[in-house]
C-alpha cells in the first residue's frame, strides 16, 4: 500500500458537533494509517478552559491557541480544507488563505454535493486549492499518496504553475476528435483557467446536421457565428487566464469553407457567411495565441466513433476530412503563433505525465513570447 510517511498535514475544518467529530475520526484514522503527522486545531491546540485553569486570562488563552495553530500551518506540508456544509467554516477559510500565502499545498475535501455557486465553490476557495478537491476519504488518500490521476501543478518534477500568468486569452482549436475538450478541461481543473465552452448543448441544429447537411449546415453556421460573437464581446468584462473552446476564427477560416467543400451549401451561401464573418471581426477581441490540438486523421475518426456523441454516427468522412485539412491549412498561416499539442502522442485522459507535459507546453509558450494572432482577410 502506498503511504505518505513523514508528511505533516493541517486539517482545517469545523469540528464542533457530533457529526463533524465522527467524520473527523474517519479522516484521522486514514491519515494515521498512511503515517501522516496531523494537526487538528480544535483538538491539538488545546481548550480555553484548560489554559485559563493554569492562570491565563481569556484573551491570553485565545492568543496562545491562535499562535499554536499559526505555527502548525507554517510547519505543515499540506493543508486539508474540509468544504462540507452550506458554506465552509470561516476559521478554515482563514487558515487556507494563510497556507496559500506560504505556498503550501492545499487539498479540498468535499463530500457535500451542494455548491456555493453554480459550477463549483466560491472561485477564491477553488483558486487557493488549485482545483484539487477530493470527493471522499478514499480519493483524499489517493491524492496524498500520489496514486490518483491528478497532476500536482506545484510539484518539483512536473511543475506546471500557471498562476504567474496574470492575463492571457487562448483559443483551443482543432478538428473533430482531436482532444480539444479534454485539454481545455485539464486547463480548467489543473491550472485554474476560466473556460468559454462551445455553445453545443443549446445548439438546435447539431443533433441532425450531419444527417441533413444540405438543409441545416448554413443555418448552423449562422448560429455559431452569432453565439461566438457574443462570447467574444463578453471577453471585455473578463480578466485573468481565459481559454475558449474554438473561437470565431475557427468558423470563418475552417468551418465555412469546409462545409462548402463537402457540398453542404453553394458559393453564394459561403460568400454570405464570409461577409458576415469579416464584418464582425473588427469589433471583437481575438485570442492572444492559438492552441492547435492535432492527431492523425485516422486517430480522430476512431475517437469520434468511440465516443458515441449524438448525431455523429451520420458524420460523412468527406466532411470530417475537409475540416481536418482546413485546420492544418489555417494553422500554417499562423506560423509561430501556434502552440502545438500532439494528442496523438499523448494520453491526456489518464496519464499524469502526459497531462503535465501538455500544460507545460502551454506555459512555456506563453512565458517565452508575447505574440498575438493576426488575421488577414
KEFITI-203403 format. One record per residue (C-alpha): chain; x, y, z. Coordinates in steps of 0.1 Angstrom, whole numbers. Each point is the difference from the previous one (the first is absolute). Example, Ala and Ser with C-alpha at 12.3 -4.5 7.8 and 13.67 -1.06 7.14 Angstrom:
BEGIN
<kette = A&px = 123&py = -45&pz = 78>
<kette = A&px = 14&py = 34&pz = -7>
REM end
This chain:
BEGIN
<kette = A&px = 0&py = 0&pz = 0>
<kette = A&px = 13&py = 35&pz = -9>
<kette = A&px = 7&py = 22&pz = 31>
<kette = A&px = 7&py = 36&pz = 7>
<kette = A&px = 23&py = -6&pz = 30>
<kette = A&px = 17&py = 32&pz = 13>
<kette = A&px = -26&py = 23&pz = -15>
<kette = A&px = -14&py = 27&pz = 23>
<kette = A&px = -36&py = 9&pz = -6>
<kette = A&px = -21&py = 27&pz = 15>
<kette = A&px = -38&py = -7&pz = 1>
<kette = A&px = -20&py = 31&pz = -5>
<kette = A&px = -37&py = -7&pz = 8>
<kette = A&px = -29&py = 7&pz = 23>
<kette = A&px = 2&py = -26&pz = 27>
<kette = A&px = -26&py = 12&pz = 24>
<kette = A&px = -28&py = -26&pz = 0>
<kette = A&px = -4&py = -38&pz = 2>
<kette = A&px = -4&py = -4&pz = -38>
<kette = A&px = 31&py = 20&pz = -7>
<kette = A&px = 20&py = -18&pz = 27>
<kette = A&px = -11&py = -34&pz = -12>
<kette = A&px = 12&py = 8&pz = -36>
<kette = A&px = 32&py = 15&pz = 15>
<kette = A&px = 8&py = -33&pz = 16>
<kette = A&px = -4&py = -18&pz = -34>
<kette = A&px = 24&py = 25&pz = -17>
<kette = A&px = 25&py = -2&pz = 29>
<kette = A&px = -1&py = -38&pz = -1>
<kette = A&px = 9&py = 0&pz = -37>
<kette = A&px = 28&py = 26&pz = 5>
<kette = A&px = 14&py = -21&pz = 29>
<kette = A&px = 0&py = -31&pz = -22>
<kette = A&px = 20&py = 19&pz = -26>
<kette = A&px = 25&py = 11&pz = 25>
<kette = A&px = -9&py = 37&pz = -3>
<kette = A&px = 7&py = 23&pz = 29>
<kette = A&px = -32&py = 19&pz = 6>
<kette = A&px = -11&py = 32&pz = 17>
<kette = A&px = -37&py = 3&pz = 8>
<kette = A&px = -2&py = 35&pz = 16>
<kette = A&px = -31&py = -5&pz = 21>
<kette = A&px = 17&py = -30&pz = 16>
<kette = A&px = 38&py = 6&pz = -2>
<kette = A&px = 0&py = 36&pz = 9>
<kette = A&px = -18&py = -7&pz = 33>
<kette = A&px = -30&py = 17&pz = 16>
<kette = A&px = -5&py = 35&pz = 14>
<kette = A&px = -12&py = -13&pz = 34>
<kette = A&px = 32&py = -21&pz = 4>
<kette = A&px = 23&py = 30&pz = -5>
<kette = A&px = -22&py = 22&pz = 21>
<kette = A&px = 2&py = -25&pz = 29>
<kette = A&px = 38&py = 4&pz = -2>
<kette = A&px = -3&py = 38&pz = 6>
<kette = A&px = -4&py = 14&pz = -35>
<kette = A&px = -26&py = 27&pz = -7>
<kette = A&px = -26&py = -7&pz = -27>
<kette = A&px = 18&py = 23&pz = -24>
<kette = A&px = 33&py = -16&pz = 7>
<kette = A&px = -14&py = -35&pz = -5>
<kette = A&px = -16&py = 9&pz = -32>
<kette = A&px = 32&py = 15&pz = -14>
<kette = A&px = 21&py = -29&pz = 12>
<kette = A&px = -23&py = -24&pz = -20>
<kette = A&px = 2&py = 23&pz = -30>
<kette = A&px = 38&py = 0&pz = 1>
<kette = A&px = 1&py = -38&pz = 2>
<kette = A&px = -23&py = -4&pz = -29>
<kette = A&px = 20&py = 26&pz = -21>
<kette = A&px = 32&py = -19&pz = 7>
<kette = A&px = -16&py = -33&pz = -9>
<kette = A&px = -11&py = 14&pz = -34>
<kette = A&px = 35&py = 14&pz = -5>
<kette = A&px = 17&py = -33&pz = 7>
<kette = A&px = -25&py = -22&pz = -20>
<kette = A&px = 6&py = -15&pz = -34>
<kette = A&px = -36&py = 0&pz = -10>
<kette = A&px = -32&py = 16&pz = 12>
<kette = A&px = -32&py = -21&pz = -3>
<kette = A&px = -29&py = 23&pz = -3>
<kette = A&px = -34&py = -15&pz = 8>
<kette = A&px = -26&py = 17&pz = -21>
<kette = A&px = -31&py = -18&pz = 12>
<kette = A&px = -30&py = 20&pz = 11>
<kette = A&px = -21&py = 28&pz = -16>
<kette = A&px = 32&py = 21&pz = 3>
<kette = A&px = 34&py = -10&pz = 12>
<kette = A&px = 10&py = 8&pz = 35>
<kette = A&px = 13&py = 36&pz = 3>
<kette = A&px = 30&py = -9&pz = 20>
<kette = A&px = 10&py = -27&pz = -25>
<kette = A&px = -3&py = 27&pz = -28>
<kette = A&px = 25&py = 22&pz = 19>
<kette = A&px = 24&py = -30&pz = 5>
<kette = A&px = -2&py = -9&pz = -37>
<kette = A&px = 8&py = 36&pz = -9>
<kette = A&px = 30&py = 0&pz = 23>
<kette = A&px = 12&py = -33&pz = -14>
<kette = A&px = -4&py = 12&pz = -36>
<kette = A&px = 20&py = 31&pz = 9>
<kette = A&px = 28&py = -22&pz = 12>
<kette = A&px = -1&py = -21&pz = -32>
<kette = A&px = -12&py = -31&pz = 17>
<kette = A&px = -18&py = -28&pz = -19>
<kette = A&px = -37&py = 1&pz = 7>
<kette = A&px = -25&py = -28&pz = -6>
<kette = A&px = -38&py = 5&pz = 4>
<kette = A&px = -22&py = -28&pz = 14>
<kette = A&px = -36&py = 4&pz = -10>
<kette = A&px = -25&py = -28&pz = 6>
<kette = A&px = -29&py = 24&pz = 0>
<kette = A&px = -15&py = 2&pz = -35>
<kette = A&px = -13&py = 35&pz = 4>
<kette = A&px = 21&py = 28&pz = -14>
<kette = A&px = 1&py = 37&pz = 9>
<kette = A&px = -2&py = 11&pz = -36>
<kette = A&px = -12&py = -17&pz = -32>
<kette = A&px = 29&py = -20&pz = -14>
<kette = A&px = 21&py = -1&pz = 31>
<kette = A&px = 9&py = 17&pz = 33>
<kette = A&px = 8&py = 36&pz = 4>
<kette = A&px = 27&py = 7&pz = -25>
<kette = A&px = 25&py = 12&pz = 27>
<kette = A&px = -4&py = -33&pz = 18>
<kette = A&px = 5&py = -21&pz = -31>
<kette = A&px = 29&py = 22&pz = -10>
<kette = A&px = 21&py = -4&pz = 31>
<kette = A&px = -7&py = -37&pz = -1>
<kette = A&px = 14&py = -1&pz = -36>
<kette = A&px = -32&py = -18&pz = -8>
<kette = A&px = 12&py = -31&pz = 18>
<kette = A&px = -31&py = -13&pz = 19>
<kette = A&px = -6&py = -35&pz = 12>
<kette = A&px = -36&py = -12&pz = 0>
<kette = A&px = 5&py = -26&pz = 28>
<kette = A&px = 26&py = -13&pz = 24>
<kette = A&px = 12&py = -26&pz = -25>
<kette = A&px = 7&py = 26&pz = -26>
<kette = A&px = 18&py = 21&pz = 26>
<kette = A&px = 22&py = -30&pz = 8>
<kette = A&px = 9&py = -3&pz = -37>
<kette = A&px = 9&py = 36&pz = -3>
<kette = A&px = 23&py = -1&pz = 30>
<kette = A&px = 17&py = -32&pz = -12>
<kette = A&px = 3&py = 11&pz = -36>
<kette = A&px = -20&py = -29&pz = -14>
<kette = A&px = -27&py = 22&pz = -15>
<kette = A&px = 0&py = 11&pz = -36>
<kette = A&px = 1&py = 36&pz = 11>
<kette = A&px = 30&py = 21&pz = -9>
<kette = A&px = 16&py = 19&pz = 28>
<kette = A&px = 8&py = 33&pz = -16>
<kette = A&px = 21&py = 11&pz = 29>
<kette = A&px = 23&py = -30&pz = 1>
<kette = A&px = 37&py = -1&pz = -9>
<kette = A&px = 4&py = -24&pz = -29>
<kette = A&px = -32&py = 9&pz = -18>
<kette = A&px = -4&py = 37&pz = 9>
<kette = A&px = -25&py = 18&pz = -21>
<kette = A&px = -10&py = 30&pz = 20>
<kette = A&px = -20&py = 24&pz = -21>
<kette = A&px = -10&py = 23&pz = 29>
<kette = A&px = 27&py = 26&pz = -11>
<kette = A&px = -18&py = 7&pz = -32>
<kette = A&px = -21&py = 29&pz = 9>
<kette = A&px = -21&py = 3&pz = -32>
<kette = A&px = 0&py = -21&pz = -32>
<kette = A&px = -27&py = -9&pz = -24>
<kette = A&px = 4&py = -33&pz = -19>
<kette = A&px = -22&py = -18&pz = -25>
<kette = A&px = 3&py = -38&pz = 0>
<kette = A&px = -6&py = -11&pz = -36>
<kette = A&px = 1&py = -32&pz = -20>
<kette = A&px = -20&py = -24&pz = -22>
<kette = A&px = -27&py = -24&pz = 12>
<kette = A&px = 14&py = -26&pz = 24>
<kette = A&px = 33&py = 17&pz = 5>
<kette = A&px = -4&py = 4&pz = 38>
<kette = A&px = -8&py = 37&pz = 4>
<kette = A&px = -25&py = -5&pz = 28>
<kette = A&px = 23&py = -23&pz = 19>
<kette = A&px = 28&py = 26&pz = -1>
<kette = A&px = -23&py = 29&pz = 9>
<kette = A&px = -14&py = -20&pz = 30>
<kette = A&px = 36&py = -6&pz = 12>
<kette = A&px = 8&py = 37&pz = -2>
<kette = A&px = -31&py = 8&pz = 20>
<kette = A&px = 4&py = -28&pz = 26>
<kette = A&px = 37&py = -1&pz = 4>
<kette = A&px = 11&py = 36&pz = -6>
<kette = A&px = -31&py = 21&pz = 7>
<kette = A&px = -7&py = 14&pz = -34>
<kette = A&px = -34&py = 16&pz = -5>
<kette = A&px = -17&py = -19&pz = -29>
<kette = A&px = -24&py = 11&pz = -27>
<kette = A&px = -15&py = -32&pz = -14>
<kette = A&px = -14&py = -5&pz = -34>
<kette = A&px = -38&py = 7&pz = 1>
<kette = A&px = -9&py = -36&pz = -10>
<kette = A&px = -25&py = -9&pz = 26>
<kette = A&px = -25&py = 26&pz = -12>
<kette = A&px = 8&py = -4&pz = -37>
<kette = A&px = -33&py = -8&pz = -17>
<kette = A&px = 17&py = -14&pz = -31>
<kette = A&px = 29&py = -20&pz = 12>
<kette = A&px = -19&py = -33&pz = 6>
<kette = A&px = -12&py = -2&pz = -36>
<kette = A&px = 24&py = 20&pz = -21>
<kette = A&px = 23&py = -30&pz = -10>
<kette = A&px = -30&py = -19&pz = -12>
<kette = A&px = -14&py = 29&pz = -19>
<kette = A&px = 28&py = 25&pz = -8>
<kette = A&px = -16&py = 15&pz = -31>
<kette = A&px = -29&py = 12&pz = 20>
<kette = A&px = 16&py = 9&pz = 33>
<kette = A&px = 37&py = 8&pz = -4>
<kette = A&px = -5&py = 36&pz = -11>
<kette = A&px = -24&py = 8&pz = 28>
<kette = A&px = 24&py = -17&pz = 25>
<kette = A&px = 29&py = 21&pz = -11>
<kette = A&px = -21&py = 32&pz = 4>
<kette = A&px = -9&py = -13&pz = 35>
<kette = A&px = 37&py = -5&pz = 10>
<kette = A&px = 10&py = 33&pz = -15>
<kette = A&px = -26&py = 18&pz = 22>
<kette = A&px = 8&py = -19&pz = 32>
<kette = A&px = 38&py = 2&pz = -5>
<kette = A&px = -4&py = 38&pz = -6>
<kette = A&px = -18&py = 2&pz = 34>
<kette = A&px = 28&py = -19&pz = 17>
<kette = A&px = 27&py = 23&pz = -15>
<kette = A&px = -19&py = 31&pz = 11>
<kette = A&px = -3&py = -14&pz = 36>
<kette = A&px = 38&py = -1&pz = 2>
<kette = A&px = 2&py = 37&pz = 6>
<kette = A&px = -14&py = -7&pz = 34>
<kette = A&px = 23&py = -28&pz = 9>
<kette = A&px = 36&py = 0&pz = 13>
<kette = A&px = 24&py = -27&pz = 9>
<kette = A&px = 8&py = -32&pz = -18>
<kette = A&px = -27&py = -7&pz = -26>
<kette = A&px = -2&py = -29&pz = -23>
<kette = A&px = -27&py = -3&pz = -27>
<kette = A&px = -11&py = -32&pz = -17>
<kette = A&px = 4&py = 10&pz = -36>
<kette = A&px = -5&py = 36&pz = -9>
<kette = A&px = -15&py = 20&pz = -28>
<kette = A&px = 31&py = -5&pz = -20>
<kette = A&px = -7&py = -37&pz = -2>
<kette = A&px = -33&py = 8&pz = -16>
<kette = A&px = 12&py = 23&pz = -27>
<kette = A&px = 33&py = -15&pz = -8>
<kette = A&px = -9&py = -37&pz = 3>
<kette = A&px = -37&py = -10&pz = 3>
<kette = A&px = -16&py = 23&pz = -25>
<kette = A&px = 23&py = -11&pz = -28>
<kette = A&px = 0&py = -37&pz = 11>
<kette = A&px = -38&py = -4&pz = -1>
<kette = A&px = 0&py = 17&pz = -35>
<kette = A&px = 28&py = -24&pz = -11>
<kette = A&px = -20&py = -29&pz = 12>
<kette = A&px = -30&py = 11&pz = -20>
<kette = A&px = -23&py = 12&pz = 28>
<kette = A&px = -7&py = 34&pz = -16>
<kette = A&px = 9&py = 20&pz = -30>
<kette = A&px = 23&py = 29&pz = -8>
<kette = A&px = -26&py = 26&pz = 7>
<kette = A&px = -6&py = -13&pz = 35>
<kette = A&px = 37&py = -2&pz = 6>
<kette = A&px = 5&py = 36&pz = -11>
<kette = A&px = -29&py = 11&pz = 23>
<kette = A&px = 16&py = -17&pz = 30>
<kette = A&px = 34&py = 14&pz = -7>
<kette = A&px = -14&py = 35&pz = -5>
<kette = A&px = -16&py = -2&pz = 35>
<kette = A&px = 32&py = -14&pz = 15>
<kette = A&px = 22&py = 27&pz = -14>
<kette = A&px = -25&py = 26&pz = 10>
<kette = A&px = 0&py = -12&pz = 37>
<kette = A&px = 38&py = -4&pz = 4>
<kette = A&px = 10&py = 37&pz = 4>
<kette = A&px = -21&py = 4&pz = 31>
<kette = A&px = 12&py = -31&pz = 18>
<kette = A&px = 28&py = -9&pz = 24>
<kette = A&px = 19&py = -29&pz = -15>
<kette = A&px = 22&py = -26&pz = 17>
<kette = A&px = 36&py = 8&pz = 10>
<kette = A&px = 10&py = -34&pz = -11>
<kette = A&px = -15&py = -30&pz = -18>
<kette = A&px = 4&py = -35&pz = 16>
<kette = A&px = 0&py = -26&pz = -28>
<kette = A&px = -10&py = -34&pz = 12>
<kette = A&px = 8&py = -25&pz = -27>
<kette = A&px = 2&py = -37&pz = -6>
<kette = A&px = 1&py = -23&pz = -31>
<kette = A&px = -33&py = 0&pz = -20>
<kette = A&px = -7&py = -37&pz = 7>
<kette = A&px = 5&py = 6&pz = 37>
<kette = A&px = -25&py = 28&pz = 0>
<kette = A&px = -25&py = -22&pz = -19>
<kette = A&px = 5&py = -28&pz = 25>
<kette = A&px = -7&py = 23&pz = 29>
<kette = A&px = -31&py = 14&pz = -16>
<kette = A&px = -14&py = -35&pz = -5>
<kette = A&px = 8&py = -11&pz = 35>
<kette = A&px = -14&py = 30&pz = 19>
<kette = A&px = -36&py = -5&pz = -13>
<kette = A&px = -9&py = 37&pz = -1>
<kette = A&px = -35&py = 7&pz = -12>
<kette = A&px = -3&py = 4&pz = -37>
<kette = A&px = 36&py = -9&pz = -9>
<kette = A&px = -10&py = -34&pz = -12>
<kette = A&px = -11&py = 18&pz = -32>
<kette = A&px = 32&py = 19&pz = -4>
<kette = A&px = 13&py = -3&pz = -35>
<kette = A&px = 37&py = -7&pz = -3>
<kette = A&px = 3&py = 25&pz = -28>
<kette = A&px = -12&py = 28&pz = 23>
<kette = A&px = 23&py = -12&pz = 28>
<kette = A&px = 30&py = 0&pz = -24>
<kette = A&px = -9&py = 35&pz = -13>
<kette = A&px = -1&py = 13&pz = 36>
<kette = A&px = 33&py = -18&pz = 8>
<kette = A&px = 18&py = 14&pz = -30>
<kette = A&px = -15&py = 34&pz = 6>
<kette = A&px = 16&py = 2&pz = 34>
<kette = A&px = 34&py = -9&pz = -12>
<kette = A&px = -2&py = 25&pz = -28>
<kette = A&px = -11&py = 28&pz = 24>
<kette = A&px = 26&py = -9&pz = 26>
<kette = A&px = 28&py = 2&pz = -26>
<kette = A&px = -9&py = 37&pz = -6>
<kette = A&px = 5&py = 8&pz = 37>
<kette = A&px = 36&py = -12&pz = 2>
<kette = A&px = 15&py = 7&pz = 35>
<kette = A&px = -33&py = 10&pz = 15>
<kette = A&px = -11&py = -37&pz = 3>
<kette = A&px = 5&py = -20&pz = 32>
<kette = A&px = 2&py = -36&pz = -12>
<kette = A&px = -15&py = -28&pz = 21>
<kette = A&px = 4&py = -34&pz = -16>
<kette = A&px = -28&py = -20&pz = 15>
<kette = A&px = 8&py = -30&pz = -21>
<kette = A&px = 32&py = -4&pz = 19>
<kette = A&px = -14&py = 9&pz = 34>
<kette = A&px = -25&py = -18&pz = 23>
<kette = A&px = -18&py = 31&pz = 13>
<kette = A&px = -27&py = -21&pz = 16>
<kette = A&px = 18&py = -22&pz = 24>
<kette = A&px = 38&py = 8&pz = 1>
<kette = A&px = 10&py = 26&pz = 26>
<kette = A&px = 34&py = 3&pz = -17>
<kette = A&px = -16&py = 8&pz = -34>
<kette = A&px = -25&py = 24&pz = 16>
<kette = A&px = 29&py = 19&pz = 16>
<kette = A&px = 19&py = -1&pz = -33>
<kette = A&px = -29&py = 17&pz = -18>
<kette = A&px = -5&py = 26&pz = 26>
<kette = A&px = 37&py = 7&pz = 2>
<kette = A&px = 0&py = 5&pz = -38>
<kette = A&px = -27&py = 27&pz = 4>
<kette = A&px = 18&py = 17&pz = 29>
<kette = A&px = 34&py = 1&pz = -17>
<kette = A&px = -14&py = 14&pz = -32>
<kette = A&px = -18&py = 28&pz = 19>
<kette = A&px = 31&py = 7&pz = 21>
<kette = A&px = 23&py = 3&pz = -30>
<kette = A&px = -21&py = 21&pz = -24>
<kette = A&px = -24&py = 29&pz = 1>
<kette = A&px = -11&py = -4&pz = -36>
<kette = A&px = -37&py = 3&pz = -10>
<kette = A&px = -21&py = -15&pz = -27>
<kette = A&px = -4&py = 20&pz = -32>
<kette = A&px = -27&py = -7&pz = -25>
<kette = A&px = 1&py = 11&pz = -36>
<kette = A&px = -31&py = 2&pz = -22>
REM end
